Every structure is written in structure tokens, then in C-alpha cells.
Amino acid sequence: MASSGEKQVTTQRHTAPAPSELERGVTTPNSEELILAKDGTVLVPQPSSSPDDPLNWSWTKKHVVLCALIPGCLLSDWALTWGSVLFQLQAPEWRMSVTAVSQSMSPGIFMQGPGGILAVPLCQRYGRLPVLFWSQLLSLIVTIGATFADSYASFTAMRTLQGFFGAAPQVIGLSIIHDMFFFHERARKINIWAASFLIGPYLGPFISSLIISKLNWREDFGVLAGFYGLSLLMVVFLGDETLYDRNKAGEKPRNRSILRQVSLLLGVEGARVSGRPGLWTVTKHQYSLLARPYLFAPTAFFVMPLTMWTIGLVSTISQFVLPPPPPMGHGYGFSYVALAMIYFAPMIGTVLAEIWGHWFNDFIAARYMARHGGIHLPENRLNGVYVPVIIGVGGLVLFGETLEHHLSWVGLAFGWGMTCFATLGAMTAISAYVLDCFPQHAAPASAWINFWRVIGGFTVLYFQMDWVTLNGPAVTFGCQAAIIAGATFAVTATQIWGKKWRAKWPAPAAEN
């Protein structure tokens, strides 16, 4: 795959689809001078001649900026699930049950939805970089507040704000990828971005479990604050603004002074820029997107149940494995170190899904275009959902049966890993499809993906353990598997009618 940076492009007269049409899945012959990559790939969209255009940045610059985004994505869920292994230690201090203390996570998970939606008009008006900067700075402040909280109420309040402020990187990630990378590069970058916020929920508790075996829970949270500090520093020193006005491509290149970088970080530079949409315009477009069935169906009816059970597992796994084994209890008698080790299972599943998605999503897109004369159809992306779903359904059944019959913990690990493979594998396909449908509205569309994901995660914490207690783990996780299998019909329906839906209800006019 050739990069657009470092002059690795050529200009040729080439009969090919117009880039904007190719991106939307419609092609018509159009002879024009097109800029190509070294391997002959038509660059979609066509870059301007300005060195300020993120599409013209070097391969190194693009990936450095992407690296500035990744820690924030990791920490979005990492920070919330970090505390999931601490409930047993917090309960005696606050004289509450473990189940009651565990509900301190729910408001934070819920507030990721509104936090992500609010970030959209801000990043469209003021830029991606200031939203990322303020997100990490404010998250650092409230994490320090949670570390020193003297009551359950104040701790939960800080965790709620943590979810609200920390959601932005998950939402603006698609926009940053769209700003910097060409069409043929995006699926792999989306895979990296999605992996970062989907592996976070497991990497966080893994590290937290190791720390809590030596330190108290407050010191454990202090380490989390340190991670936010590191993320903030990466944004400050590695980040750059990717929102670029192509109508002003002929202007003089911007200077790169320290003062301008500070102005970009704070949002002052973005506030001065003319021609960008107002907050109200972006908000109207954002809510209008939800009325489009080709966005609503695969996100509300598929993404929500898929991620609901994944978040439910990571939030309650400690309650399955820490209690003593029968006849004294219902668990496996894990130590905190052993609890940390089982988090390798979902991380391995996520890494394998990253490897799978790295080539499979490009493969199905390239195969379709080869068979259809270079035409790209966004709905073809959704073929990447089915294999992960089959694996995920099997994983939930295996997890439930292992718990029901108290089989080896290896069954729990394999089942959990399979479920997490399904989450990343399917989410990458959905995200790539959404970006193809809404290339100029990546942030608003991504906000709705995030919204439905966190709504599911918020609700499951209130009934997961009660459901297991009432019906047993085999029935509970078997039903969850059946729900995911049934939800796949929303994806199939989108593949069947998506093209007609897009023609009937096209995306709003581009904002930037």
C-alpha cells in the first residue's frame, strides 16, 4: 500500500470513477487527470497541492498524529473498567455490598454517549486537536479527583465525569482517519483505531489487578491518573490539526511556531477560522443522521447488543472468578494476580481480530471491485460481520456452559476471547461501512456508533448478575448468544436495502 506522502504519487490521464462518486459507491466514467499512488491506485479523495493538506503529509507524520490519538482511545474504556477489579476492596470502606459498589461504573459508561455527541459539533467547529486536548486534560483532573474521593457518592461523581470527558477520542477517531488517509488505506487504520478502544477495557483491569496486589485502591487510581498525564503529553507534543479547508487550498502555507501550536491546542485558532459550520448546524445534521435507516439499523439493532454483552463480561468477570470455589462459593478462587492473567484472553482475542481485520476487510473490498469493474459498494463492507458473529455466538455459549457446570477456567478464557474477537471483527466492518456512507460526516456518524455501544454497556450492569442468579449462566449467556445471532438480521437488511435507502435519504451536505 503506497503512502501519499513524500511525493509518492504521480499524475496521469486516466479514465476512472470520479473520486467523490467512488467513495459513495456510485461510479461513472470520467476522463480527467488523476493523482495516483506509485502502485497505480487512484487516490480517493484527490489531494490538493498544499503541504498543509493532511492527505499530503508524509507517512511518518500521519502515523505520529495517529499515535497521539491512540492513548486517548485506549483510556476511554480502560479508565472505566480499571475500577472493575477494585469493588471487593472498596465495599468494606464504604460499608456497601460488592454488587452495589459495582454500579459506580454505570453512570460513567452512560455518560460516554452524551460526551461523544457533544464532542461532534465542537470538533467540526474548533477542530479535532483542541477537543482531544481538553478531553485528556479534563479526564486527568477528574481521575485525580476520584483518587482522593472520600465517599462513594463523590467517587461515583468523578467516575461519571470521567466517562463524559473521556469519550471524545472514540468519536473523532473516524474523522481524523478520514482527514489523513485515502480511501484504500482507511479500513486498516479503522481496524487499528477500533482495536485501541476495544482492547482498552481488558488492558486496564489487567494492569490494575497487578497493581492492586501490592498497593491500595487509591494508589491504584493514582497510576491511572499517570496514564492520563502521559496521554495528555502525547497530544501536546505529537498531535496536529487534521481538519483542513479545501476551499482555501491555494493559500500560503501556515507557519509552525510554538505559539500557533498552543493556539491550536486551546481551540483559539479554530475559533478564528471563518467558513466552518456553526454549532447549531452540526447539531442538526448530527440528529438528522439518526433518521437514516442505513445508519440506525446496523448500529442500534446490531452494535448495541453485540457490545452490551462484551461490556457485561468485562464488568462482572471478577464476580465470577474471585469468590471461592464450591462448596464454599460459586467462583474459582482466583487471586488478584490470577485475575490479571485471565485478561490475556480478551486481549489475545482482540489482537487476533486485529490481524484478521487487517487483511480481510481489504480483501472483500478488493474482490468486489475486481468483479464489478472498479465499482465500490459500501454494503459490501458488511460481509465482514458474519464470520466474527459466528465465533462470538460460540464464545458466549462456551462461557455460559463452563460456568454452569463449573468446568476448567480455560473454558472461560476461550469463550471470553472468542466473544472479544467478534466485537472487534464486526465493529471494524460496521465502522468502515459507516465511513463509506458518510465520508463528510465521520464524527457525527461515529458518535452514534459510540452512543448505541455505551447505552448497551450502561444497561447491562443493572441486570447481568441478577439474570445469572435467576436463570443460571448457561441460560443467560445462551440467550445473549441468541440475541446477537438474531441482531445480525439488521446487518443483512442493510445489505439488501441499504443502496435504496442511501438514494432515498442521502447524507446531508458536507460541513467542512
C-alpha positions in Angstrom: 0.0 0.0 0.0 1.6 3.2 -1.1 1.5 6.3 1.0 0.6 9.7 -0.4 3.4 11.4 1.5 6.9 12.1 0.4 5.8 12.7 -3.2 5.0 9.0 -3.7 2.3 10.0 -6.2 2.1 10.5 -9.9 -0.3 12.4 -12.1 -1.7 10.7 -15.2 -4.6 11.0 -17.6 -6.7 8.1 -16.5 -10.3 7.0 -17.2 -11.7 6.2 -13.8 -14.6 6.9 -11.5 -14.7 10.4 -10.1 -13.3 10.1 -6.6 -16.3 11.6 -4.8 -18.6 9.2 -6.6 -16.4 6.2 -5.9 -16.4 7.0 -2.2 -20.2 6.9 -2.2 -20.4 3.6 -4.1 -21.5 5.1 -7.4 -19.3 5.3 -10.5 -19.5 6.9 -13.9 -16.7 7.1 -16.5 -14.9 10.3 -16.2 -11.6 11.1 -18.0 -9.5 13.5 -16.1 -6.1 14.0 -14.7 -5.9 11.9 -11.5 -3.2 11.7 -9.0 -2.2 8.1 -8.5 -0.1 6.2 -5.9 3.1 4.5 -7.0 1.3 1.2 -7.4 -1.3 2.9 -9.7 -4.1 3.1 -7.2 -6.3 6.1 -7.8 -6.1 8.4 -4.8 -9.6 9.0 -3.3 -10.2 11.8 -2.5 -7.8 13.7 -4.7 -5.3 15.7 -2.6 -4.7 19.4 -3.1 -1.3 20.9 -3.9 -0.9 22.4 -0.4 1.6 21.0 2.1 -0.9 21.8 4.8 -3.3 19.3 3.4 -3.2 16.3 5.8 -3.6 14.0 2.7 -0.1 15.3 1.6 1.6 14.7 4.9 4.4 12.1 4.9 3.7 8.5 6.1 5.6 9.3 9.3 3.7 12.5 10.1 0.4 10.8 9.5 1.2 7.9 11.9 2.7 10.2 14.5 -0.6 12.1 14.6 -2.5 8.8 14.7 -0.3 7.8 17.7 -1.3 10.9 19.5 -4.9 9.8 19.2 -4.5 6.1 20.3 -3.8 6.6 24.0 -7.0 8.6 24.4 -8.9 5.8 22.7 -7.3 3.2 24.9 -8.2 5.2 28.0 -11.8 5.8 27.1 -12.9 2.4 28.3 -9.6 1.4 30.0 -10.3 4.1 32.7 -13.8 2.9 33.4 -13.1 -0.8 33.6 -9.9 0.0 35.6 -12.0 0.1 38.7 -13.9 -3.1 38.0 -11.3 -5.2 39.9 -11.4 -2.9 43.0 -15.0 -3.4 44.1 -14.1 -6.1 46.8 -11.7 -3.6 48.4 -13.9 -0.6 48.2 -17.0 -2.3 49.6 -15.8 -2.6 53.2 -14.5 1.0 53.2 -17.9 2.4 52.2 -19.9 -0.3 54.1 -21.7 -1.5 50.9 -22.1 -4.7 49.1 -19.8 -5.6 46.2 -22.8 -5.5 43.8 -23.8 -2.1 45.0 -20.3 -0.7 44.7 -20.0 -2.1 41.1 -22.8 0.2 40.0 -20.3 3.1 40.3 -19.3 2.2 36.8 -22.7 2.6 35.2 -23.1 6.4 35.2 -19.6 6.8 33.6 -20.4 4.3 30.9 -23.7 6.0 30.2 -22.2 9.5 30.0 -19.9 8.4 27.3 -22.9 8.6 25.0 -23.7 12.3 25.7 -20.0 13.1 25.9 -19.4 11.7 22.4 -22.4 13.5 20.9 -21.3 16.9 22.4 -17.8 16.4 21.0 -19.0 16.3 17.4 -20.1 20.0 16.9 -17.0 21.1 18.8 -14.6 19.2 16.7 -16.4 20.3 13.5 -16.2 24.0 14.5 -13.0 24.3 16.5 -11.0 21.3 15.2 -10.0 17.8 16.2 -6.9 18.7 18.2 -8.5 21.1 20.8 -11.3 18.6 21.5 -8.7 15.8 22.0 -6.5 18.1 24.2 -9.4 19.3 26.5 -10.7 15.7 26.7 -7.5 14.4 28.1 -6.8 17.4 30.4 -10.3 17.3 32.0 -10.2 13.5 32.3 -6.8 13.8 34.1 -8.4 16.2 36.6 -11.4 14.1 37.4 -9.3 11.0 37.7 -7.2 12.7 40.3 -10.5 13.7 42.0 -11.6 10.0 42.1 -8.3 9.1 43.6 -8.9 11.3 46.6 -12.7 10.8 46.9 -13.8 10.4 50.5 -17.2 8.8 49.8 -19.0 6.5 47.4 -21.1 9.5 46.1 -18.1 11.7 45.3 -16.2 8.8 43.8 -19.1 7.9 41.5 -19.5 11.6 40.6 -15.8 11.7 39.5 -16.2 8.5 37.5 -19.3 9.9 35.8 -17.4 12.9 34.6 -14.6 10.6 33.6 -16.9 8.9 31.2 -18.3 12.2 29.9 -14.9 13.9 29.2 -13.1 10.8 28.0 -15.5 9.8 25.2 -14.2 12.2 22.6 -11.3 10.2 21.2 -13.6 7.3 20.3 -15.8 9.7 18.3 -13.3 11.9 16.5 -11.1 9.0 15.5 -13.0 8.3 12.3 -12.8 11.9 11.3 -9.0 12.0 11.9 -8.6 8.9 9.8 -10.8 10.4 7.0 -8.8 13.6 7.1 -5.4 12.0 6.7 -5.8 8.8 4.8 -7.1 7.8 1.3 -10.0 5.5 0.7 -7.8 2.4 0.0 -5.9 3.0 3.3 -8.8 3.6 5.7 -10.0 0.1 6.5 -6.7 -0.9 8.1 -6.5 2.4 10.0 -10.0 1.9 11.3 -9.0 -1.5 12.4 -6.2 0.0 14.4 -8.4 2.7 15.9 -11.2 0.3 16.8 -8.7 -2.2 18.3 -7.3 0.6 20.6 -10.6 1.3 22.2 -11.8 -2.3 22.3 -8.6 -3.7 23.9 -8.7 -0.9 26.5 -11.4 -2.5 28.6 -9.2 -5.5 29.2 -5.7 -3.9 29.3 -6.9 -1.5 32.0 -8.2 -4.1 34.5 -5.2 -6.4 33.7 -2.7 -3.7 34.8 -5.0 -2.6 37.7 -5.2 -6.2 39.0 -1.4 -6.5 39.1 -1.1 -3.1 40.9 -3.7 -3.9 43.5 -1.8 -6.9 44.6 0.8 -4.6 46.0 -0.9 -1.2 46.6 -4.2 0.1 47.9 -7.0 1.1 45.6 -6.3 4.8 45.9 -2.7 4.4 44.8 -4.0 2.2 42.1 -6.1 5.1 40.8 -3.1 7.4 41.1 -1.4 5.2 38.5 -4.4 5.6 36.2 -4.0 9.4 36.6 -0.4 9.0 35.4 -1.6 7.3 32.3 -3.9 10.2 31.5 -0.9 12.5 32.1 1.1 10.6 29.5 -1.8 10.7 27.0 -2.0 14.5 27.5 1.7 14.9 26.8 1.4 12.9 23.6 -1.4 15.1 22.4 0.6 18.2 23.2 3.9 17.1 21.6 2.7 14.8 18.8 -0.7 16.0 17.8 -1.7 18.2 14.9 -4.9 19.6 13.5 -6.3 17.4 10.7 -9.3 19.5 9.8 -8.5 21.2 6.6 -10.5 23.7 4.5 -10.1 22.5 0.9 -11.7 25.7 -0.4 -8.6 27.6 0.8 -6.0 25.1 -0.6 -4.2 27.8 -2.6 -3.4 30.0 0.5 0.1 30.5 1.7 1.3 27.6 3.9 0.9 28.1 7.6 3.8 28.7 10.0 4.7 26.1 12.5 5.5 28.3 15.6 5.1 27.2 19.2 2.6 30.0 19.7 0.4 28.6 16.8 0.6 25.1 18.3 -0.6 26.4 21.7 -3.4 28.3 19.9 -4.4 25.1 18.1 -4.4 23.1 21.3 -6.6 25.6 23.2 -9.0 26.0 20.3 -8.3 29.7 19.7 -7.0 29.1 16.2 -10.2 27.1 15.4 -12.4 29.9 16.8 -10.7 32.4 14.4 -11.2 30.3 11.3 -14.1 31.5 9.1 -16.2 29.4 6.8 -16.7 26.5 9.2 -20.2 25.4 10.2 -21.8 26.7 13.4 -22.5 24.5 16.4 -26.3 24.5 15.6 -25.8 23.5 12.0 -23.6 20.5 13.0 -26.1 19.5 15.7 -29.0 19.5 13.3 -27.0 17.4 10.9 -26.0 15.0 13.6 -29.5 14.3 14.7 -30.7 14.0 11.2 -28.3 11.2 10.5 -30.1 9.0 13.0 -33.2 9.1 10.9 -31.4 7.4 8.1 -32.1 3.6 8.3 -28.7 2.6 6.9 -27.1 4.2 10.0 -29.8 3.3 12.5 -30.3 -0.3 11.7 -26.7 -1.6 11.9 -25.9 0.5 15.0 -29.0 0.5 17.2 -30.1 -3.1 16.4 -26.7 -4.8 16.0 -23.8 -2.8 17.6 -25.8 -2.3 20.8 -26.4 -5.9 21.7 -23.0 -7.0 20.4 -21.1 -4.7 22.7 -23.7 -4.9 25.5 -22.6 -8.5 26.3 -18.9 -7.7 25.8 -19.1 -4.8 28.3 -21.2 -7.0 30.6 -18.4 -9.7 30.7 -15.5 -7.3 31.4 -17.5 -5.6 34.1 -18.5 -8.7 36.0 -15.7 -11.2 35.4 -14.2 -10.6 38.8 -17.5 -11.6 40.4 -17.3 -14.9 38.6 -13.7 -15.9 39.4 -12.7 -14.2 42.7 -15.2 -15.9 45.0 -14.1 -19.3 46.5 -14.9 -22.5 44.6 -17.7 -24.9 45.6 -18.8 -25.8 48.2 -17.7 -22.6 49.9 -18.8 -20.4 47.0 -19.6 -20.3 43.2 -16.3 -19.0 41.8 -12.8 -20.2 41.1 -10.9 -18.7 44.0 -8.6 -16.6 41.8 -6.1 -14.3 43.4 -5.7 -10.7 42.0 -2.7 -11.8 40.0 -4.7 -14.7 38.5 -7.5 -12.3 37.8 -5.0 -10.1 35.9 -3.8 -13.1 33.9 -7.2 -14.1 32.6 -7.5 -10.7 31.0 -4.9 -12.0 28.5 -7.8 -14.0 27.0 -9.8 -11.0 25.7 -6.6 -9.2 24.7 -5.5 -12.1 22.6 -8.9 -12.3 21.0 -8.8 -8.6 20.2 -5.3 -8.9 18.7 -6.3 -11.9 16.6 -9.3 -9.9 15.4 -6.9 -7.0 14.5 -4.8 -9.4 12.5 -7.9 -10.9 10.8 -9.4 -7.5 10.0 -6.1 -6.1 8.7 -6.3 -8.2 5.6 -9.9 -9.5 5.4 -11.7 -6.1 5.1 -9.3 -5.1 2.3 -9.8 -8.5 0.7 -13.6 -8.3 0.4 -13.5 -4.7 -0.9 -10.8 -5.5 -3.5 -12.6 -8.7 -4.6 -15.9 -6.9 -5.1 -14.3 -4.1 -7.1 -12.4 -6.6 -9.2 -15.7 -8.4 -10.1 -17.7 -5.2 -10.7 -15.4 -3.1 -12.9 -13.9 -1.0 -10.1 -17.2 0.0 -8.5 -17.2 0.0 -4.7 -20.5 -0.6 -2.9 -20.4 0.3 0.8 -22.8 -2.5 1.7 -20.2 -5.0 0.6 -18.2 -4.0 3.7 -20.8 -5.6 5.9 -19.8 -9.1 4.7 -17.0 -8.7 7.3 -19.6 -9.1 10.1 -20.7 -12.7 9.7 -17.6 -14.8 10.5 -16.9 -12.8 13.7 -20.5 -13.2 14.8 -20.4 -17.0 14.4 -17.3 -17.1 16.5 -18.8 -14.7 19.1 -22.0 -16.8 19.4 -19.9 -19.9 20.1 -17.9 -18.0 22.6 -20.8 -16.9 24.7 -22.3 -20.4 24.8 -18.9 -21.8 25.8 -18.6 -19.2 28.6 -22.1 -19.9 30.0 -21.7 -23.7 29.9 -18.3 -23.6 31.6 -19.8 -21.5 34.4 -22.9 -23.6 34.7 -21.0 -26.9 35.1 -18.0 -25.3 36.8 -15.6 -26.7 34.2 -12.0 -25.6 33.9 -11.3 -21.8 33.8 -9.8 -22.5 30.4 -13.3 -22.6 29.0 -14.0 -19.2 30.4 -10.8 -17.8 28.8 -11.5 -19.3 25.4 -15.2 -18.2 25.5 -14.3 -14.7 26.5 -11.6 -14.4 23.9 -13.9 -15.6 21.2 -16.5 -13.0 22.2 -14.0 -10.2 22.0 -12.8 -11.4 18.6 -16.3 -11.0 17.4 -16.6 -7.5 18.8 -13.6 -6.0 17.1 -14.1 -8.0 13.9 -17.7 -6.9 13.5 -17.1 -3.3 14.7 -14.4 -2.7 12.1 -16.8 -3.7 9.3 -19.6 -1.6 10.6 -17.3 1.4 11.1 -15.8 1.1 7.6 -19.4 0.9 6.2 -20.5 4.0 8.1 -17.4 6.0 6.9 -18.1 5.0 3.3 -21.7 6.2 3.6 -20.9 9.4 5.5 -17.3 10.4 4.4 -18.0 14.1 5.2 -19.8 13.3 8.4 -17.4 10.9 10.0 -17.6 12.4 13.5 -21.4 12.6 13.8 -21.8 9.1 12.4 -19.2 7.7 14.7 -20.9 9.4 17.7 -24.0 7.4 17.1 -22.0 4.2 16.9 -20.4 5.1 20.2 -23.8 6.1 21.6 -25.5 2.8 21.0 -22.4 0.9 22.2 -22.4 2.7 25.6 -26.2 2.5 26.0 -25.9 -1.2 25.9 -23.0 -1.2 28.3 -24.8 1.0 30.7 -27.9 -1.1 30.9 -26.3 -4.5 31.2 -24.6 -3.7 34.5 -28.0 -3.4 36.2 -29.3 -6.9 35.3 -26.3 -9.1 34.3 -25.6 -10.6 37.7 -29.3 -10.8 38.7 -30.0 -12.7 35.4 -27.3 -15.2 36.1 -28.5 -15.7 39.7 -32.1 -16.2 38.5 -31.7 -18.5 35.4 -28.1 -19.7 35.7 -25.2 -18.9 33.5 -25.9 -21.4 30.7 -29.4 -19.9 30.0 -28.2 -16.4 30.5 -25.2 -16.5 28.1 -27.1 -18.8 25.7 -29.8 -16.2 25.4 -27.2 -13.5 24.9 -25.7 -15.5 22.1 -29.2 -16.0 20.5 -29.8 -12.2 20.7 -26.6 -11.5 18.8 -27.4 -14.1 16.2 -30.9 -12.5 15.7 -29.4 -9.0 15.6 -27.4 -10.0 12.6 -30.6 -9.7 10.5 -30.3 -5.9 10.9 -27.0 -6.2 9.0 -28.5 -8.4 6.4 -31.4 -6.0 5.9 -29.0 -3.1 5.5 -27.1 -5.1 2.8 -30.3 -5.8 0.9 -31.9 -2.3 1.1 -29.0 -0.1 2.0 -28.4 1.2 -1.5 -32.0 2.2 -1.9 -32.0 3.8 1.5 -28.9 5.8 0.6 -30.5 7.0 -2.6 -33.8 8.0 -0.9 -32.2 9.6 2.2 -28.7 10.8 1.1 -26.2 12.3 3.6 -26.5 16.0 4.4 -24.3 18.5 2.6 -20.6 18.5 3.6 -19.8 20.8 6.5 -16.0 21.0 6.1 
